[in-house]
Amino acid sequence: MASHRLLLRGGFIRKLSAGVYSYLPLGYKVIKKVEKIIREETDAAGGQELLMPALQPAELWQETNRWEVDTLFKLKDRADRWHALGMTHEEVITDIVRHDVRSYRELPLNLYQIQTKFRDEPRPRGGVIRGREFIMLDSYTFDRNDEELDLSYRKMRAAFARSFARCGIDFLIVEAESGAIGGKDNQEFTVITPAGEDSILHCKECDYAANAERCEVADRGYEPSNEPAKPIQAVDTPGAKTVEQVTGFLKTKPENLVKTLIYVADGKPIAALVRGDRELNEAKFSRNLDIYKLEMAGPELILELTGAEVGFSGPVGLKGVRIVADYEVRSMANFVTGANKTDTHYVNVNIGRDFNVDEWADIKVASDQDPCPRCEGVLQAERGIEVGHIFKLGTKYSEAMGATFLDEDGKEKPFIMGCYGLGVSRMLAAVSEARRDDDGIIWPVSIAPFEVVILLLNPLDEAQAAAAVRIYEELQNRGIDVLLDERDERSGVKFKDADLIGIPVQVVVGRLASEGKVEMRLRWDKQNKREVALNEATDEIAAAVQAEKRKLLDEADKYTV
């Protein structure tokens, strides 16, 4: 990714091992400024900061049945006791609250921390985009009921939105899957960029947006076909198991094939039908059909149910298996399916005549130009980087861990919980990916490693050196975060480095210093440089910094509860 290259070249990060990075002084300055912003906004939303251990006993994770999560780092101590390195802290925070909070009078409660997390990612990528060790803000709310949780959730959603706006990035709030965290309602904050690892679909006619794992698709436009049915025919397809192999052999297109995927849903076999160029969305399949546990059927069970090896399953003649088809299949005619016979497929299969569907549902992974589920528009696909994720957990953890409080009616009730995660170290990459050009990073003034850089072109020239030091000291006295580049380097090197590092306001002290002038320009508008009188330079520079900060605050003020 471009951001990874720029952060390495600019001296912000250094790789130690796969997914593990050191944050060098420039990078750590950015991180500390991001932390300051999100602390201010989380505090304003009612948060109280604490710090919890990264090393967590296995017993806590076993209470919530999350010990077997495959991304959990596990280790044994010298007493042979299992521990985990925390990838998140729902269990720890719930343990604290269940021992220390007893009455509804102590609610609502919002506790948060900014801490290093650990996840055994199978494929670390993009530098600090998806690492095995990373810095995150995680906040947890505890409420009496769902109505109060809604308010806590809205406060934290606004706090996150304000934080990202102050950090100078455009974002979308999208519906998402909850993953290992759990809970029902959740949303992601996503920075739209072509290099993003997540597929995002959104409708420009309304405000619907979701990642591909969660995105719904409307059932409109999938009417039964008027195409005349042709006679069904079994065709030998030796060794052709995949969609590509079958369609290549039969000289047809993937959209003319229906895939039959055999699963076990809550102990019972089930078949999912999707068009050949589509993928089954397992999370949506489970959610829309109220399936608690979904597993792909193994080769032995597929052979038992269909009489064929894997790759030749089809709905025609399939007995004892519930058949669920995506809405899109309804509009297909004379399509290809497996024939439930090894090395054989059917052509010219038609619904109603050759087999029946037990249930229609939205079960495919959404893609570009699918119908919007909220209006008459269509979905547009883009790539994005997830930078925040908020969840309504409900009682998932409090019930599992026996965390209760005494309510006003004198009854013991489980806490209603929410959790909210913001990727602090990931912001390094997300911002530099979204705000860059061919020369380097373009940091917003709020989180730039320095707000101003003074480029002293000739340190041996007394007039230039005196002017540069004067401006530097005056800006420092005004609380401006300023860097003085007084290296014995060619001016071209200094310009290149300033652009690469991305400091927002650039002040050039060169030959004009003998005339009592300096040059000032903004990193994102380098062509529009202007001359400023030395006596007015400090005021002009400070005003430019404050103007940019004011723009970011004005953008943040759009987000309220």
N, C-alpha and C positions, 0 to 999 in steps of 0.2 A: 504494500500500500504506500501511496505517496507520503502520507503522514509519518509512517514508520521510517522511511528514508530521510525525511526532513528532520525528524526528532533525533535521529542518529547523527546526521551530518552537523546539525546545529549544536550538538553537545548537550542535549536535554536528558537522554537516557543512555544506558549501556546494558547490553545483554550479558547475563551471567550464565543462564541455561535456558532451555526451552520454556517459554512462558514466564521467566523470572528476570526482572530488570532492576538495575540500580537507577535511582533518580539523581542525576547530577545537579549542581547548584541551580542552573537555569530551570530545569524541569521541576525541581523541588520548590522553587519560588512560585511557579505557576500553580502547583498543587496547594501550597499554603494560601494563596489568594482565593482559589476555588473553595477551600475549606472555610475561609473567613466568610465568604458570601453565603454558603449553605448553612453555616452556624447561625448567622444573623437571621436568615429567613425561617429556619426551624425553631429558633428561640421565639421569634415573633408569632409562630403558630402554636406556641404553648409547650414546646419541647424542653426537656431538661437533660443535659448531657451527663453521661456516665461512661465508664470504661469496663468492659467485660473481658474475661480471659479468652485468649485464642485457643488454649488447650482445654478440651472439654471431655469429661468422662463418658464412656460409652453408654452407661446406664441412662443418661438423659435422652440420648438419641433412640435408645431401645424403647423408652416409654412411648414415643410417638411413631414407632415402627419405621424410623428413617435410617437406622444403622446400616442398612444394605444399599443406600444410595451410592451409585457407582463412582461418583465424582468426589466422594469423601476421602480425605487423607486420614489413614489410620496408623496408629503406632502403639507399641506396648512399652510400659515403664519397667523398671528393674524388678518390680514386684509382680510382673506378668499381668498387669491390669491394662485393658484396652482403653485408649483415648482417641479422640479425633482432633484434628486442627480445624477450627471453625470456618466453615464456608458461609455460615449465616448463624444467627443467634436466637432463633425463636425459642428453643428449648431453655437456653440459659436465662433469658429475660423472663420467661414464664415461671421458671423455678424461683427467681428473685421475688416476683410479685406474689406468688402463691404463699410465700413465707412471711411477707412483710405488709401486704395490703389486705385488710379484712373487711372494710366497710364501704358501702356505696358512697359515703361522704368523702372518701379519698379519690373518687373518680370525677371526671375523666383524668387519665394519666397518659402522658406522652414521654417516653424515655428514648434517648438516642445516643449513638456513639459514632465516631469516625475511627476506623480501625483496619488493620491488615487482615485480609481473608485469604483462604487457601482452597483451591478446587483442583482436583486431579483431572484437568481437561484432557480428553483424548487427542485433540488437535488444537493446541495453542496456535494463534495466528494473529497477524496484524500488529505485532509488537505488543503494546499494552491494551489493545482492543479486547483480546481474549487471552488472559494470562492465567497462570497457575497460582500466582501470588499477586494480590492487588489491594488497593485501598478503596474502601467503600463507606459511605454513610448508611447506617441502618437504624431506622426509627420504628418504635412499636407503640401502638396505642391500646389502651384498655378502657372499655366503656361498659355501661350498664345494659344497654339494649341496642337494637339495630338503628334506631333513630339517632342516638348519640354517636354511634359508629359512623353513620353517614356524614355527620358534621365534622368529626375528626378527619375522615377521609378527604372531605372537600378542603379542609384547612391545609392538609399536607399536599394535596394536589396543587393548590394555589402556591404553597411554599416552594415546591419543586419548579413550577412554571416560572415563578419570579426568579428563582436561582438561575435557571437556564437563560432567561432573558437578560439578566445582569451579566452573565458570562458571554453574552454576545452571539448566541447561536439561535438559528431558527429551528423549530421542532414541531413535530406532530404528536398529539396524544392519541394513541391507538389501542384498541381492544387487543388482548393478548391471552395466551395460555398461561396457567399458573405454574406448571412444571412441578418440581420437587417441593416448592414452598406450599402449594395447596391453596385452598380457598376458592370461592366461586367468582366473585367480581374482581377484576384487576385490569390495569391499564399500563401501557409502556409509554415512555417519553422517547421519541426517536428523532435522530438527526438525519435528514434526507441527504444522501450522498451516493453517487454511483458505486463507490467502493464498499458500501455497507454490506454486512454479512446477512442481514435480515431482509426478507421480501415483504414489502408493505403495499397494501392495496387501499386506495381511498377514492371517494367519489367527490367530484368537484361540483356536483349539483346540490349536495347536502354535506353535512359534517361527518359522515360515517368514515371511519378509518380503522383498519385492523391489520395485524401481521398475518402472513399466509397461514400460520398454524391455527389461527382463530377465525379467520375471515369467513363470514357467511356468504351464501350466494342465493339470490332469489330464484324461485321456481318458475318464473314467467319466461315465455319464449320457448319452452320445451314441449310443444304440442306434438301429439302422435303424427307420424309421417303419413303423407298421402301416396307415397311410392308403392306401386303394386308389389305384392309379395312374390318372390321367386321360389322355386322348389328348393327345399333344404338339401344339402349335399355334403357327405363326408369326404374329406380330401386327405390323402396321406401327406404328412409334414414331418418326415424323418429328422429327428434331432433338433427341430425348431421349437424352442421353448419360450424364448423372449418375444416381446412385441416386435422388436426390430427383425428378429429371425423369421417370425411367422409372416409379417407383412412383406418382407423382402422376398420370401419364397412364393407367396401368393400374388405378388405384384399389386399390392393394394396399399392404402394409407393407414397409419395408426388410428386415425379418427373413424375408420370403418371397422374397428375391432372392439370387442367388449372383454375386458379383463375380469376374470372370476377369481377372487381372492378368498381363500378359506381360512377362517379364524375359529377360535374357541372363545365364546362370550359367556362369562359366568358359568362355565362348565358345559355349555351346549354349542354344537357346531353352527356356524353362520357363514353365509356367502355374501360378499360385497361385490357389486358390479359397478365398474366405472369404465368410461371410454378409454380406448387404448393409449391415447396421448395424454391422459390425466393420471394423477396420483391420488391414492386414497388418503384422506386425512384421518388418521386413526383417532386423534383426540376428539375431533368433531363427530366421528362415527360413534365413539363411545358416549359422548355427551348427548347427542341427539336421539340415541336409542336407549338411554339410561343403562348403559353397560358399566358395571363396576370394575370387572377385570377382563381385559382383552388380550389374547395371545394368538400369535400366528400358529396355525396348525402345522405340525411336523409332517415329514414325508410319509411316515407310517399311517397316520390318521388320514391324510389326503388319499393314499392308496386304498384305505378301507372304505372311505366315503364315496370315492369317484371311480375306483377300479383302474386308475391311471397314475403314472408318475407325476411329480411336480412339473407344472408347465403346460398341462393338457386338460385342466379342469374347465368345466363349462356348466351352464345352468340347465341345459336340455337333458332331461332324464335324471336330474339330481334329486335324490329322495332322502327324506329325513333331515333336510338342512333348510333352515330359514333363509330365504333369498331377499336381500335388501339391495335396491338399485338406486343409483344417483338419478336425480331428476333429468339430467341430460340424456340418459339412456332412453328415456321415454320417446324422444324424437328420432330415434334411429330405426332403420329398416334394412333388411338384407345384409346383416353384419356378420362378422366372423367371431366364433367362440371356440374354446376347447371342446372336444367331443367326449371327454371322460374316457378316453382310450389313448394309450401311449402312442405317440407319433401320428396323431390324427386330430384334425380340426374340422368344424362345420363351417360352411359358407351359406349365406342366404338365410340366416337365423332371424326369426321375427317373434316379438313378444305377443302373447295371446295364443298364437297358433302352436308354437314350439315349446313354450314354457310360460309360466306365470310368475309375476313378482309379488312377493308377500307384502312388501312395504317399500314405499318411495321416500327418500330422504336426501337432504343436502349432506353429502359425505365426501366430496372431492376437495382437493386443495384448490383454492380459488386462484384465478390467474387474470391477466390483463383482459379487459373488455367483457368480463362476466357481468351479468346484471346486478345492480346494487340492491341489497336487501332492504333498504330504507326508503328509496324513492325510485323514480323511473329512469334514473341515470345509469351509467356503466362504471365499473371499477377500473382504475388506472393503477398499474404496477410500477413501483419504484423500489430502490434499495435504500436501506437505512441502517444506522448504528444505534442500538439501544443504549441510552445513557441513564435511564431511571425506570423503576418498576414499582408500582404500588398495588397492594392487595387488601381486600376485605377477607380476613381469615375466619371471621365468625368464632365458633367454639372449637375449631379443629384441634388446637393445642391445649386450650384450657380444659376441655373435657378429658383428653387423653392423659393429662398430667394432674388432674384433680385440682385445678386452680379455680377457686370459688371465692365469692364475697357474700357478705350478709346484706341483702337488699332492704329497702325501706319497709317491706312487708314482713320482715323477719325471716325470710327464706334464703337458703344457700343457693346461689346461682353461679354458673360459669361466666368468667369474663368474656366479653365480646371484643375480639382483637382485630387489629389491622397492622400491617407492616409495610415499610416504605424504604426502598433501597436506591441509592444514587451512586453511580460509579465515578469516584473522585479521580483515580488515576486514569480511567478510561477517557475522562474529559480532555486529557492531554492530546490524545489521538483524535477524538471526535471533533474538537474545535480546530485543530490543525488540518484535519482532512476537509472540513467544510470551509475553512477560511485560509486559502493559499493561492499562490499563482506560480508561474514558472520559476520565480526567483526565491521563493521560500514561504514561510508562514506569515499570516497577517493576524497577529493577536489583537483582540479587543483590549482597550486600555485598562479594563477592570481586572484582567487576569494576566496581562503581559508580564514577562519577567522583569522588565523595566518599562516605565511609562514613556521615558524620553531617552534618546541616545544622542550625545554630542560627539560629532565626528571632527576631531582636531586633525586637519589634513597635514600640517607641517609642525610638529612639536618643537622644532628648532627656531621657528619664527616667533619672536617675542610678542608681537602684536596678537598673533593667532593664539598663542598659549595663554596670554593674559585674558583675552576675551573668553576663551573656552572655560578656564578656571573660574572666572567671575560668574558666568552663567550657571556653571555647575554648582557653585556654592550657594548662589541665590535660590536656585530651584530646591536644593536640599533644605534650606532654611524654610521654604514654604511647604515642606512635606511631600514634594514630588519625588517619585522613585526614578532616579536618573543615573545613567551610565556614561562615563567619560572614556571615549576610545582615544587614548594618547599613545598607542603603539607606534613603534617605528616601522610602519608598513606603508606600502603604496596606497594612495587614496582609493584606487579601484578595489583593492582587497577589503578596505574598510566599508565601502559601499556594499559590496557583495555580502559581507558578513552581517551587516545591519539588516539587509533585506532577508537573508536566510533566517536569522534569529527572529525577525518580525516585530521589532519594537515599534509601537504605533507612531510616535512623533520623532522625526529625525531633524537634528539641527546641525548644519554644516558650517564649520568655522574654517574659512580658507582665505584667499587673497583679499576678499572684501573686508576682512577685519581691519586692514589698514585704513579703510574709509569709514570705520565705525559701523559696519553692517555684518550681519550673518544671514544664512539662508535657512529657511524652514520649509518642511514638507511633511505630508502624512504618508504613511507606509502604503496605504491603499490608493493613493492619488499622487504618485511620485512626479508625474509630469507637471502638475500645478505647483511648482515650487515658488516661493516668494521671498523677496529680500525684506529684512526687518532691521530697523535701527538697533544697535547694541543696547542703548539705554532703554529701549522698549521691549527687548527680546524676552526677558523673564516674564513680564505681564502677558505678552502674546502667547508664549508657550504654555504658561499655567492656564490661560483662558481656553486654549485648544484642548488641553487635558480635561478640564472641567466640563467643557461642552460635550465631549464624547461620553463622559460618565453620566451626564444629565440625560443624554439620548437613551442610554441603557436603562436608567431608572424610569424614564417615561415609558419605555416598552414594558418594563416589569409591572408598572402600575396598572396595566390593562387587566391584570389577573387578580381577582379578588374572590373571596368565598361567596 
